[in-house]
Amino acid sequence: MRRKESRMDHWLRIGRMCRVALAVVAISASAVGAAEQENAIVKEEFLVQGRDQGVKLFVREKRLSNLPKITKENVVLFVHGLPGPGSVIFDLALPGYSWLEYVAERGFDAFTVDIRGFGRSTRPPEMKESPEQNLPLVRADQVMRDIDVAVDYIRSKRKVDKVNIIGHSIGASWSALYATMHPEKVNKLVMYGAIYGKNSTFVSTFGDPTNTDRPHFEMGAYRYLSRKAMLEQWDGWIKAELQDDWRDREVIDAWISTLLNSDPTAKQRTPESIQVPNGPYIDWHEIHAGRSLFDPARIKAPTMIVRGSAEELISNEAAEELLQKLTSAPSKRRLDIGDSTHYAILEKNRLLLYRGVQNFLEE
């Protein structure tokens, strides 16, 4: 005969049930927390010794904390252009605007490097002198050494023979040159907003006033770019009535502020400005004058060319010409981003860029 439950037994049983329920909740919460921790993005930063004496390069890495496998297919290096640096343009600290985090969240080990003279990498000592005292600083030959240092550092750290490279602007042209020099180290190449093909506008802008076909070496070692200078070209690429449709003001402000903060000397000037080496502008001139930095036929990696619809540094015709000249690439393709400029990475259609490149890398 079943004993009738006493009032005390009843409350003891209720207590046991509550404790079990609390334990289940605690275990569930712990499991969720562990899962979130496993999927967290890890950020690491390094100063890597450069090829040249006294040069150290700032490298940033982002990856999942539980990334199960690292191979040449899922390691990528981002190479910046102007006004740089990579730690700003590819990793803007604004939700949804870090390309580095986007690829990291999808199982890639993502790196970016600040070329010497930019961001947190070593600034040439000439940048402490008056600009007219020296020739334009940081040309392609020095950039090749910097990229090679970053690539070899990643190869050694991750025990891979090749890495994927994504270059932007003059950084895309530098990356293409690097791919022709070190095909054994490049798995896939993405040229986003590359400077390529003849363009009389920029030949005049960066050419000698007396002979624009000649680079204007007298422009000096470096220049200063204020907020106004950094924005006027971008503004000019978008019709005034479309600017708020293509960009968010919050993003513009965040980008400019982060750029200014990347230069420890910016606040020493009024208005605040970043100091930018002039060497890349000489490379830019030479490309648009018809003297490309690289021979597309010597690129042996699968290659993607990315162009925004309002891109002016590589015309539609030049992009098509470049694509056709990739005769040694085992595969090649083109990605066009609508309603976007050279800075699509900072615009509302950036996800079309991110997704298109991601699909290419994952093939």
Contacts in CASP RR format, 6 or more apart in sequence:
PFRMAT RR
TARGET T0000
AUTHOR 0000-0000-0000
METHOD contacts of the structure
MODEL  1
MRRKESRMDHWLRIGRMCRVALAVVAISASAVGAAEQENAIVKEEFLVQG
RDQGVKLFVREKRLSNLPKITKENVVLFVHGLPGPGSVIFDLALPGYSWL
EYVAERGFDAFTVDIRGFGRSTRPPEMKESPEQNLPLVRADQVMRDIDVA
VDYIRSKRKVDKVNIIGHSIGASWSALYATMHPEKVNKLVMYGAIYGKNS
TFVSTFGDPTNTDRPHFEMGAYRYLSRKAMLEQWDGWIKAELQDDWRDRE
VIDAWISTLLNSDPTAKQRTPESIQVPNGPYIDWHEIHAGRSLFDPARIK
APTMIVRGSAEELISNEAAEELLQKLTSAPSKRRLDIGDSTHYAILEKNR
LLLYRGVQNFLEE
5 13 0 8 1.000
37 65 0 8 1.000
38 64 0 8 1.000
38 65 0 8 1.000
38 66 0 8 1.000
39 64 0 8 1.000
39 65 0 8 1.000
39 66 0 8 1.000
40 64 0 8 1.000
40 65 0 8 1.000
41 62 0 8 1.000
41 63 0 8 1.000
41 64 0 8 1.000
41 65 0 8 1.000
41 101 0 8 1.000
41 104 0 8 1.000
41 105 0 8 1.000
42 61 0 8 1.000
42 62 0 8 1.000
42 63 0 8 1.000
42 64 0 8 1.000
42 65 0 8 1.000
43 60 0 8 1.000
43 61 0 8 1.000
43 62 0 8 1.000
44 60 0 8 1.000
44 61 0 8 1.000
44 62 0 8 1.000
45 58 0 8 1.000
45 59 0 8 1.000
45 60 0 8 1.000
45 61 0 8 1.000
46 58 0 8 1.000
46 59 0 8 1.000
46 60 0 8 1.000
46 61 0 8 1.000
46 153 0 8 1.000
47 56 0 8 1.000
47 57 0 8 1.000
47 58 0 8 1.000
47 59 0 8 1.000
47 120 0 8 1.000
48 56 0 8 1.000
48 57 0 8 1.000
48 58 0 8 1.000
48 59 0 8 1.000
48 149 0 8 1.000
48 150 0 8 1.000
48 153 0 8 1.000
49 55 0 8 1.000
49 56 0 8 1.000
49 57 0 8 1.000
49 149 0 8 1.000
50 56 0 8 1.000
50 57 0 8 1.000
50 145 0 8 1.000
50 146 0 8 1.000
50 149 0 8 1.000
51 145 0 8 1.000
51 146 0 8 1.000
51 148 0 8 1.000
51 149 0 8 1.000
52 142 0 8 1.000
52 145 0 8 1.000
54 122 0 8 1.000
55 116 0 8 1.000
55 121 0 8 1.000
55 122 0 8 1.000
55 146 0 8 1.000
56 121 0 8 1.000
56 122 0 8 1.000
57 113 0 8 1.000
57 114 0 8 1.000
57 115 0 8 1.000
57 116 0 8 1.000
57 121 0 8 1.000
57 122 0 8 1.000
57 146 0 8 1.000
57 149 0 8 1.000
57 150 0 8 1.000
58 85 0 8 1.000
58 87 0 8 1.000
58 113 0 8 1.000
58 114 0 8 1.000
58 119 0 8 1.000
58 120 0 8 1.000
58 121 0 8 1.000
59 111 0 8 1.000
59 112 0 8 1.000
59 113 0 8 1.000
59 114 0 8 1.000
59 150 0 8 1.000
59 153 0 8 1.000
60 86 0 8 1.000
60 87 0 8 1.000
60 91 0 8 1.000
60 100 0 8 1.000
60 111 0 8 1.000
60 112 0 8 1.000
61 109 0 8 1.000
61 110 0 8 1.000
61 111 0 8 1.000
62 91 0 8 1.000
62 98 0 8 1.000
62 100 0 8 1.000
62 101 0 8 1.000
62 104 0 8 1.000
62 110 0 8 1.000
63 104 0 8 1.000
63 107 0 8 1.000
63 108 0 8 1.000
63 109 0 8 1.000
63 110 0 8 1.000
64 104 0 8 1.000
64 105 0 8 1.000
64 107 0 8 1.000
67 107 0 8 1.000
67 109 0 8 1.000
70 109 0 8 1.000
70 158 0 8 1.000
70 159 0 8 1.000
70 160 0 8 1.000
71 160 0 8 1.000
72 160 0 8 1.000
72 161 0 8 1.000
72 162 0 8 1.000
72 163 0 8 1.000
72 164 0 8 1.000
72 187 0 8 1.000
73 164 0 8 1.000
73 187 0 8 1.000
73 361 0 8 1.000
74 107 0 8 1.000
74 108 0 8 1.000
74 109 0 8 1.000
74 361 0 8 1.000
75 108 0 8 1.000
75 109 0 8 1.000
75 111 0 8 1.000
75 154 0 8 1.000
75 158 0 8 1.000
75 160 0 8 1.000
75 163 0 8 1.000
75 164 0 8 1.000
75 187 0 8 1.000
76 103 0 8 1.000
76 108 0 8 1.000
76 109 0 8 1.000
76 110 0 8 1.000
76 111 0 8 1.000
76 163 0 8 1.000
76 164 0 8 1.000
76 165 0 8 1.000
76 166 0 8 1.000
76 361 0 8 1.000
77 111 0 8 1.000
77 112 0 8 1.000
77 113 0 8 1.000
77 147 0 8 1.000
77 150 0 8 1.000
77 151 0 8 1.000
77 154 0 8 1.000
77 163 0 8 1.000
77 164 0 8 1.000
77 165 0 8 1.000
77 166 0 8 1.000
78 86 0 8 1.000
78 90 0 8 1.000
78 99 0 8 1.000
78 100 0 8 1.000
78 110 0 8 1.000
78 111 0 8 1.000
78 112 0 8 1.000
78 113 0 8 1.000
78 165 0 8 1.000
78 166 0 8 1.000
78 167 0 8 1.000
78 168 0 8 1.000
79 86 0 8 1.000
79 112 0 8 1.000
79 113 0 8 1.000
79 115 0 8 1.000
79 147 0 8 1.000
79 165 0 8 1.000
79 166 0 8 1.000
79 167 0 8 1.000
79 168 0 8 1.000
79 171 0 8 1.000
79 172 0 8 1.000
79 174 0 8 1.000
79 175 0 8 1.000
80 86 0 8 1.000
80 88 0 8 1.000
80 89 0 8 1.000
80 90 0 8 1.000
80 112 0 8 1.000
80 114 0 8 1.000
80 115 0 8 1.000
80 118 0 8 1.000
80 167 0 8 1.000
80 168 0 8 1.000
80 169 0 8 1.000
80 171 0 8 1.000
81 89 0 8 1.000
81 115 0 8 1.000
81 167 0 8 1.000
81 168 0 8 1.000
81 169 0 8 1.000
81 170 0 8 1.000
81 171 0 8 1.000
81 172 0 8 1.000
81 174 0 8 1.000
81 280 0 8 1.000
82 169 0 8 1.000
82 170 0 8 1.000
82 276 0 8 1.000
82 280 0 8 1.000
82 281 0 8 1.000
82 284 0 8 1.000
83 225 0 8 1.000
83 230 0 8 1.000
83 259 0 8 1.000
83 274 0 8 1.000
83 276 0 8 1.000
84 114 0 8 1.000
84 118 0 8 1.000
84 119 0 8 1.000
84 259 0 8 1.000
84 262 0 8 1.000
84 276 0 8 1.000
85 114 0 8 1.000
85 115 0 8 1.000
85 118 0 8 1.000
85 119 0 8 1.000
85 120 0 8 1.000
85 121 0 8 1.000
85 262 0 8 1.000
86 112 0 8 1.000
86 113 0 8 1.000
86 114 0 8 1.000
86 118 0 8 1.000
86 119 0 8 1.000
87 112 0 8 1.000
87 114 0 8 1.000
87 119 0 8 1.000
87 120 0 8 1.000
87 262 0 8 1.000
88 119 0 8 1.000
88 255 0 8 1.000
88 258 0 8 1.000
88 259 0 8 1.000
88 262 0 8 1.000
89 168 0 8 1.000
89 255 0 8 1.000
89 345 0 8 1.000
89 346 0 8 1.000
90 98 0 8 1.000
90 99 0 8 1.000
90 100 0 8 1.000
90 112 0 8 1.000
90 168 0 8 1.000
90 345 0 8 1.000
91 98 0 8 1.000
91 99 0 8 1.000
91 100 0 8 1.000
91 101 0 8 1.000
91 112 0 8 1.000
92 98 0 8 1.000
92 251 0 8 1.000
92 254 0 8 1.000
92 255 0 8 1.000
92 258 0 8 1.000
92 346 0 8 1.000
93 254 0 8 1.000
93 258 0 8 1.000
94 250 0 8 1.000
94 251 0 8 1.000
94 254 0 8 1.000
96 102 0 8 1.000
97 251 0 8 1.000
97 254 0 8 1.000
97 346 0 8 1.000
97 350 0 8 1.000
99 345 0 8 1.000
99 350 0 8 1.000
99 353 0 8 1.000
99 354 0 8 1.000
100 110 0 8 1.000
100 112 0 8 1.000
101 110 0 8 1.000
102 354 0 8 1.000
102 358 0 8 1.000
103 110 0 8 1.000
103 354 0 8 1.000
103 358 0 8 1.000
103 361 0 8 1.000
104 110 0 8 1.000
106 358 0 8 1.000
106 362 0 8 1.000
108 361 0 8 1.000
109 158 0 8 1.000
111 150 0 8 1.000
111 154 0 8 1.000
111 163 0 8 1.000
113 121 0 8 1.000
113 146 0 8 1.000
113 147 0 8 1.000
113 149 0 8 1.000
113 150 0 8 1.000
114 120 0 8 1.000
114 121 0 8 1.000
115 121 0 8 1.000
115 138 0 8 1.000
115 143 0 8 1.000
115 146 0 8 1.000
115 147 0 8 1.000
116 122 0 8 1.000
116 123 0 8 1.000
116 124 0 8 1.000
116 138 0 8 1.000
116 142 0 8 1.000
116 146 0 8 1.000
117 123 0 8 1.000
117 124 0 8 1.000
117 127 0 8 1.000
117 137 0 8 1.000
117 138 0 8 1.000
117 277 0 8 1.000
118 262 0 8 1.000
118 276 0 8 1.000
118 277 0 8 1.000
119 262 0 8 1.000
119 263 0 8 1.000
120 262 0 8 1.000
121 146 0 8 1.000
123 275 0 8 1.000
124 137 0 8 1.000
124 138 0 8 1.000
124 221 0 8 1.000
124 277 0 8 1.000
126 133 0 8 1.000
126 134 0 8 1.000
126 137 0 8 1.000
126 221 0 8 1.000
126 222 0 8 1.000
127 137 0 8 1.000
127 221 0 8 1.000
127 222 0 8 1.000
127 275 0 8 1.000
127 277 0 8 1.000
129 221 0 8 1.000
131 220 0 8 1.000
131 221 0 8 1.000
131 222 0 8 1.000
131 223 0 8 1.000
131 278 0 8 1.000
132 218 0 8 1.000
132 220 0 8 1.000
132 221 0 8 1.000
133 221 0 8 1.000
134 220 0 8 1.000
134 221 0 8 1.000
135 217 0 8 1.000
135 220 0 8 1.000
135 221 0 8 1.000
136 217 0 8 1.000
136 219 0 8 1.000
136 220 0 8 1.000
136 221 0 8 1.000
136 222 0 8 1.000
136 277 0 8 1.000
136 278 0 8 1.000
136 279 0 8 1.000
136 281 0 8 1.000
136 282 0 8 1.000
137 221 0 8 1.000
137 222 0 8 1.000
137 277 0 8 1.000
137 278 0 8 1.000
137 279 0 8 1.000
138 277 0 8 1.000
138 279 0 8 1.000
138 280 0 8 1.000
139 279 0 8 1.000
139 280 0 8 1.000
139 282 0 8 1.000
139 283 0 8 1.000
140 174 0 8 1.000
140 177 0 8 1.000
140 283 0 8 1.000
140 293 0 8 1.000
143 171 0 8 1.000
143 174 0 8 1.000
143 280 0 8 1.000
144 174 0 8 1.000
144 177 0 8 1.000
144 178 0 8 1.000
144 181 0 8 1.000
147 165 0 8 1.000
147 174 0 8 1.000
147 175 0 8 1.000
147 178 0 8 1.000
148 178 0 8 1.000
148 182 0 8 1.000
148 185 0 8 1.000
151 163 0 8 1.000
151 165 0 8 1.000
151 178 0 8 1.000
151 182 0 8 1.000
151 185 0 8 1.000
152 185 0 8 1.000
154 160 0 8 1.000
154 163 0 8 1.000
155 161 0 8 1.000
155 162 0 8 1.000
155 163 0 8 1.000
155 185 0 8 1.000
161 184 0 8 1.000
161 185 0 8 1.000
162 184 0 8 1.000
162 185 0 8 1.000
162 186 0 8 1.000
162 187 0 8 1.000
163 185 0 8 1.000
163 186 0 8 1.000
163 187 0 8 1.000
164 186 0 8 1.000
164 187 0 8 1.000
164 188 0 8 1.000
164 189 0 8 1.000
164 190 0 8 1.000
164 361 0 8 1.000
165 175 0 8 1.000
165 178 0 8 1.000
165 179 0 8 1.000
165 186 0 8 1.000
165 188 0 8 1.000
165 189 0 8 1.000
165 190 0 8 1.000
166 175 0 8 1.000
166 190 0 8 1.000
166 192 0 8 1.000
166 357 0 8 1.000
167 174 0 8 1.000
167 175 0 8 1.000
167 190 0 8 1.000
167 191 0 8 1.000
167 192 0 8 1.000
167 194 0 8 1.000
168 192 0 8 1.000
168 193 0 8 1.000
168 345 0 8 1.000
169 192 0 8 1.000
169 193 0 8 1.000
169 194 0 8 1.000
169 195 0 8 1.000
169 313 0 8 1.000
169 342 0 8 1.000
170 195 0 8 1.000
170 280 0 8 1.000
170 283 0 8 1.000
170 284 0 8 1.000
171 194 0 8 1.000
172 190 0 8 1.000
172 191 0 8 1.000
172 192 0 8 1.000
172 193 0 8 1.000
172 194 0 8 1.000
172 195 0 8 1.000
173 191 0 8 1.000
173 194 0 8 1.000
173 195 0 8 1.000
173 196 0 8 1.000
173 283 0 8 1.000
173 287 0 8 1.000
173 292 0 8 1.000
173 293 0 8 1.000
173 294 0 8 1.000
174 283 0 8 1.000
174 293 0 8 1.000
175 189 0 8 1.000
175 191 0 8 1.000
176 189 0 8 1.000
176 191 0 8 1.000
176 194 0 8 1.000
176 293 0 8 1.000
176 294 0 8 1.000
176 296 0 8 1.000
176 299 0 8 1.000
177 293 0 8 1.000
177 294 0 8 1.000
178 186 0 8 1.000
179 186 0 8 1.000
179 189 0 8 1.000
179 294 0 8 1.000
179 299 0 8 1.000
179 300 0 8 1.000
179 301 0 8 1.000
179 303 0 8 1.000
180 294 0 8 1.000
180 295 0 8 1.000
180 298 0 8 1.000
180 299 0 8 1.000
183 298 0 8 1.000
183 299 0 8 1.000
183 300 0 8 1.000
183 301 0 8 1.000
186 300 0 8 1.000
186 301 0 8 1.000
187 301 0 8 1.000
187 302 0 8 1.000
188 301 0 8 1.000
188 302 0 8 1.000
188 303 0 8 1.000
188 304 0 8 1.000
188 360 0 8 1.000
188 361 0 8 1.000
189 299 0 8 1.000
189 301 0 8 1.000
189 302 0 8 1.000
189 303 0 8 1.000
189 304 0 8 1.000
190 303 0 8 1.000
190 304 0 8 1.000
190 306 0 8 1.000
190 357 0 8 1.000
190 360 0 8 1.000
190 361 0 8 1.000
191 303 0 8 1.000
191 304 0 8 1.000
191 305 0 8 1.000
191 306 0 8 1.000
191 322 0 8 1.000
192 306 0 8 1.000
192 344 0 8 1.000
192 345 0 8 1.000
192 353 0 8 1.000
192 357 0 8 1.000
193 306 0 8 1.000
193 307 0 8 1.000
193 308 0 8 1.000
193 311 0 8 1.000
193 313 0 8 1.000
193 314 0 8 1.000
193 342 0 8 1.000
194 305 0 8 1.000
194 313 0 8 1.000
194 314 0 8 1.000
194 322 0 8 1.000
195 283 0 8 1.000
195 284 0 8 1.000
195 287 0 8 1.000
195 288 0 8 1.000
195 313 0 8 1.000
195 314 0 8 1.000
196 287 0 8 1.000
196 292 0 8 1.000
196 313 0 8 1.000
196 314 0 8 1.000
196 318 0 8 1.000
196 319 0 8 1.000
196 322 0 8 1.000
197 287 0 8 1.000
197 288 0 8 1.000
197 290 0 8 1.000
197 292 0 8 1.000
197 314 0 8 1.000
197 315 0 8 1.000
197 318 0 8 1.000
197 321 0 8 1.000
197 322 0 8 1.000
198 288 0 8 1.000
198 289 0 8 1.000
198 290 0 8 1.000
198 318 0 8 1.000
199 288 0 8 1.000
199 312 0 8 1.000
199 313 0 8 1.000
199 315 0 8 1.000
200 288 0 8 1.000
201 288 0 8 1.000
201 312 0 8 1.000
202 284 0 8 1.000
202 285 0 8 1.000
202 288 0 8 1.000
202 313 0 8 1.000
203 212 0 8 1.000
203 213 0 8 1.000
203 285 0 8 1.000
203 288 0 8 1.000
203 289 0 8 1.000
204 212 0 8 1.000
205 285 0 8 1.000
206 215 0 8 1.000
206 216 0 8 1.000
206 219 0 8 1.000
206 281 0 8 1.000
206 282 0 8 1.000
206 284 0 8 1.000
206 285 0 8 1.000
206 288 0 8 1.000
207 213 0 8 1.000
207 214 0 8 1.000
207 215 0 8 1.000
207 216 0 8 1.000
207 285 0 8 1.000
208 214 0 8 1.000
208 215 0 8 1.000
208 216 0 8 1.000
208 217 0 8 1.000
208 218 0 8 1.000
209 216 0 8 1.000
213 289 0 8 1.000
215 282 0 8 1.000
215 285 0 8 1.000
215 286 0 8 1.000
215 289 0 8 1.000
216 282 0 8 1.000
216 285 0 8 1.000
217 282 0 8 1.000
219 278 0 8 1.000
219 281 0 8 1.000
219 282 0 8 1.000
220 278 0 8 1.000
221 277 0 8 1.000
221 278 0 8 1.000
222 275 0 8 1.000
222 276 0 8 1.000
222 277 0 8 1.000
222 278 0 8 1.000
223 275 0 8 1.000
223 276 0 8 1.000
223 278 0 8 1.000
223 281 0 8 1.000
224 269 0 8 1.000
224 273 0 8 1.000
224 274 0 8 1.000
224 275 0 8 1.000
224 276 0 8 1.000
225 273 0 8 1.000
225 274 0 8 1.000
225 276 0 8 1.000
226 271 0 8 1.000
226 272 0 8 1.000
226 273 0 8 1.000
227 256 0 8 1.000
227 260 0 8 1.000
227 271 0 8 1.000
227 272 0 8 1.000
228 271 0 8 1.000
229 273 0 8 1.000
230 256 0 8 1.000
230 259 0 8 1.000
230 274 0 8 1.000
231 252 0 8 1.000
231 256 0 8 1.000
234 341 0 8 1.000
234 342 0 8 1.000
234 343 0 8 1.000
235 243 0 8 1.000
237 310 0 8 1.000
237 311 0 8 1.000
237 312 0 8 1.000
237 341 0 8 1.000
237 342 0 8 1.000
238 246 0 8 1.000
238 247 0 8 1.000
238 310 0 8 1.000
238 341 0 8 1.000
242 339 0 8 1.000
245 339 0 8 1.000
245 348 0 8 1.000
246 339 0 8 1.000
246 340 0 8 1.000
246 341 0 8 1.000
246 347 0 8 1.000
246 348 0 8 1.000
246 349 0 8 1.000
247 346 0 8 1.000
247 347 0 8 1.000
247 348 0 8 1.000
248 348 0 8 1.000
251 346 0 8 1.000
251 347 0 8 1.000
252 346 0 8 1.000
255 346 0 8 1.000
259 274 0 8 1.000
260 266 0 8 1.000
260 267 0 8 1.000
260 272 0 8 1.000
260 273 0 8 1.000
260 274 0 8 1.000
262 274 0 8 1.000
263 273 0 8 1.000
263 274 0 8 1.000
263 275 0 8 1.000
265 275 0 8 1.000
266 272 0 8 1.000
266 273 0 8 1.000
266 274 0 8 1.000
266 275 0 8 1.000
283 293 0 8 1.000
286 292 0 8 1.000
286 293 0 8 1.000
287 293 0 8 1.000
296 322 0 8 1.000
296 325 0 8 1.000
296 326 0 8 1.000
296 327 0 8 1.000
297 325 0 8 1.000
297 326 0 8 1.000
297 327 0 8 1.000
297 328 0 8 1.000
298 328 0 8 1.000
299 326 0 8 1.000
299 328 0 8 1.000
299 329 0 8 1.000
300 328 0 8 1.000
300 329 0 8 1.000
300 330 0 8 1.000
301 329 0 8 1.000
301 330 0 8 1.000
302 329 0 8 1.000
302 330 0 8 1.000
302 331 0 8 1.000
302 332 0 8 1.000
302 360 0 8 1.000
303 326 0 8 1.000
303 329 0 8 1.000
303 331 0 8 1.000
303 332 0 8 1.000
303 333 0 8 1.000
304 332 0 8 1.000
304 333 0 8 1.000
304 334 0 8 1.000
304 335 0 8 1.000
304 357 0 8 1.000
304 360 0 8 1.000
305 319 0 8 1.000
305 322 0 8 1.000
305 323 0 8 1.000
305 332 0 8 1.000
305 333 0 8 1.000
305 334 0 8 1.000
305 335 0 8 1.000
306 334 0 8 1.000
306 335 0 8 1.000
306 336 0 8 1.000
306 337 0 8 1.000
306 344 0 8 1.000
306 353 0 8 1.000
306 357 0 8 1.000
307 314 0 8 1.000
307 316 0 8 1.000
307 319 0 8 1.000
307 334 0 8 1.000
307 335 0 8 1.000
307 336 0 8 1.000
307 337 0 8 1.000
308 336 0 8 1.000
308 337 0 8 1.000
308 338 0 8 1.000
308 340 0 8 1.000
308 341 0 8 1.000
308 342 0 8 1.000
308 344 0 8 1.000
309 336 0 8 1.000
309 337 0 8 1.000
309 338 0 8 1.000
309 339 0 8 1.000
309 340 0 8 1.000
310 339 0 8 1.000
310 340 0 8 1.000
310 341 0 8 1.000
311 340 0 8 1.000
311 341 0 8 1.000
311 342 0 8 1.000
312 341 0 8 1.000
312 342 0 8 1.000
313 342 0 8 1.000
314 322 0 8 1.000
319 334 0 8 1.000
320 334 0 8 1.000
323 332 0 8 1.000
323 333 0 8 1.000
323 334 0 8 1.000
326 332 0 8 1.000
333 360 0 8 1.000
335 353 0 8 1.000
335 356 0 8 1.000
335 357 0 8 1.000
335 360 0 8 1.000
337 344 0 8 1.000
337 349 0 8 1.000
337 352 0 8 1.000
337 353 0 8 1.000
338 349 0 8 1.000
338 352 0 8 1.000
339 347 0 8 1.000
339 348 0 8 1.000
339 349 0 8 1.000
340 347 0 8 1.000
340 349 0 8 1.000
340 350 0 8 1.000
340 352 0 8 1.000
340 353 0 8 1.000
341 347 0 8 1.000
344 350 0 8 1.000
344 352 0 8 1.000
344 353 0 8 1.000
345 353 0 8 1.000
END
